[in-house]
Amino acid sequence: MTFVLLLIVLGFVAVTSIAGGLALALGSWLGPERLGLPPEIQLPAEYLEGSPFSTYLVPGILLAFVVGGLHTAAFVLLLRRNPLAGMAAAAAAYGILVWIFVQMSLIPFSALQAVYFGAGLAELGLLMLLLGVIPTTDWQGSARPIGTNASRGGTLGPVSHKRAAVGSPHDRQEHSA
């Protein structure tokens, strides 16, 4: 269930970031009327005062390709159960959080900022559950990391529940007694 929820959140942010970024960039470049977009969804140019941007072209491109691209890559890697999926999902989650922090420093608060901030936190939380960083309890009440599942072949990414490597601080403590 955690795996599916993470896919849903990653997919949602990927699709909406790409769509929103392209609408910003193309609307700024061609004009919203040429795209057939209603003028009500056009962001006011006053929001850009005090920022390094004079139009929404560059922020739109960054939103579509960086934020949307990271989320798309994480979605695909997770779907394919690639070992790099955990790293990509973490990068995508931190990417949307940084995007929202920067956006909140430049433009007035909106409910969408809260939604996407929550999505980034959800991505990080779900990823930590999948990796077994946050233990959970099964229906019998015994604690176990969610990421361990024999049918999937272990945990997602590089985190596993194996013995410490020889020569690690933990290993040295065990043998020093």
C-alpha positions in Angstrom: 0.0 0.0 0.0 2.8 2.4 0.8 4.4 1.7 -2.5 1.2 2.5 -4.4 0.7 5.7 -2.3 4.2 6.9 -3.1 3.6 6.2 -6.8 0.3 8.2 -6.7 1.9 11.2 -5.0 4.9 11.2 -7.4 2.6 10.8 -10.4 0.3 13.6 -9.2 3.2 16.1 -8.7 4.9 15.1 -12.0 1.8 15.6 -14.1 0.7 18.8 -12.4 4.2 20.3 -12.4 4.7 19.6 -16.0 1.3 21.0 -17.0 1.6 24.0 -14.7 5.2 24.7 -15.8 4.3 24.5 -19.5 1.2 26.7 -19.0 3.4 29.3 -17.2 6.2 29.2 -19.8 4.0 29.1 -22.9 1.6 31.6 -21.5 4.4 34.0 -20.8 6.0 33.4 -24.2 2.9 33.3 -26.4 0.3 35.0 -24.2 -2.5 33.1 -22.4 -5.1 34.2 -25.0 -3.2 32.5 -27.8 -3.1 29.3 -25.7 -6.8 29.4 -25.1 -6.3 29.8 -21.4 -8.8 31.9 -19.3 -7.2 35.2 -18.1 -8.3 34.3 -14.5 -5.5 31.6 -14.3 -2.8 34.0 -15.4 -0.5 35.0 -12.5 -0.1 38.7 -11.9 3.2 40.2 -13.1 3.4 42.0 -9.7 4.4 38.7 -8.1 7.7 38.8 -10.0 8.7 42.2 -8.6 11.8 41.7 -6.4 12.6 38.4 -8.1 15.3 37.8 -10.7 12.6 37.1 -13.3 10.7 39.6 -15.5 8.3 37.0 -16.9 7.1 33.5 -16.0 9.0 31.9 -18.8 12.1 30.7 -16.8 10.1 29.7 -13.7 7.7 27.7 -15.9 10.6 25.9 -17.6 12.2 25.1 -14.2 8.9 23.9 -12.8 8.2 21.7 -15.8 11.6 20.2 -16.4 13.3 20.2 -13.0 10.4 19.6 -10.6 8.3 17.7 -13.1 11.3 15.8 -14.6 12.6 14.7 -11.2 9.1 13.4 -10.2 8.7 11.7 -13.6 12.1 10.0 -13.2 11.3 8.9 -9.7 7.9 7.6 -10.7 9.4 5.5 -13.6 12.3 4.2 -11.5 10.0 3.2 -8.6 7.6 1.5 -11.0 10.5 -0.5 -12.4 11.8 -1.2 -8.9 15.2 0.2 -10.0 17.8 0.4 -7.2 18.1 4.2 -7.8 14.4 4.7 -7.1 14.9 5.7 -3.5 17.5 8.3 -4.4 15.3 9.7 -7.2 12.2 9.8 -4.9 14.2 11.7 -2.2 15.6 14.1 -4.8 12.1 14.7 -6.2 10.6 15.3 -2.7 13.4 17.7 -1.7 13.0 19.4 -5.1 9.4 20.2 -4.5 10.0 21.4 -1.0 12.8 23.7 -2.1 10.5 25.0 -4.9 7.8 25.8 -2.4 10.2 27.5 0.0 11.6 29.7 -2.8 8.1 30.4 -4.1 6.8 31.4 -0.7 9.7 33.8 -0.3 8.9 35.5 -3.6 5.1 35.5 -4.0 2.1 35.7 -1.6 0.9 32.5 0.1 -1.7 30.3 -1.7 -3.5 27.1 -0.8 -1.6 25.3 -3.6 1.7 26.0 -1.8 0.3 24.1 1.2 -0.9 21.2 -1.0 2.5 20.8 -2.7 4.4 21.3 0.6 2.3 18.5 2.0 2.9 16.4 -1.1 6.7 16.7 -0.6 6.4 15.8 3.1 4.2 12.8 2.1 6.8 11.7 -0.4 9.6 11.8 2.2 7.5 10.0 4.8 6.3 7.2 2.4 9.9 6.8 1.2 11.2 6.4 4.7 8.5 3.8 5.4 9.5 1.9 2.2 13.1 2.0 3.1 12.5 0.7 6.6 13.9 3.9 8.2 10.5 4.3 10.0 9.4 1.0 11.5 5.7 0.2 11.5 3.6 -2.4 13.1 1.8 -5.2 11.3 -1.8 -6.3 12.1 -0.5 -8.5 14.9 1.2 -5.6 16.6 4.8 -6.6 16.1 7.2 -4.0 14.8 8.7 -4.5 11.4 10.0 -2.2 8.6 7.6 -2.0 5.7 10.3 -2.2 3.1 11.1 -5.8 3.9 9.0 -8.1 1.8 10.3 -11.5 0.6 8.1 -11.4 -2.5 9.8 -8.2 -3.6 13.2 -9.4 -2.9 14.1 -7.2 0.1 14.0 -3.5 0.6 13.8 -0.6 -1.8 17.2 0.8 -2.6 20.5 0.5 -0.8 19.0 0.2 2.7 18.7 -3.4 3.9 18.6 -5.3 7.2 21.9 -7.1 6.9 24.8 -7.3 9.4 27.1 -4.4 9.7 30.1 -4.6 7.3 33.4 -5.9 8.7 35.4 -3.1 10.1 32.4 -0.8 10.7 32.2 0.9 14.1 29.3 -1.4 15.1 31.3 -4.5 14.1 34.3 -3.3 16.1 32.2 -2.8 19.2 31.0 -6.4 19.1 34.5 -7.9 18.8 36.2 -5.6 21.3 34.7 -7.3 24.3 
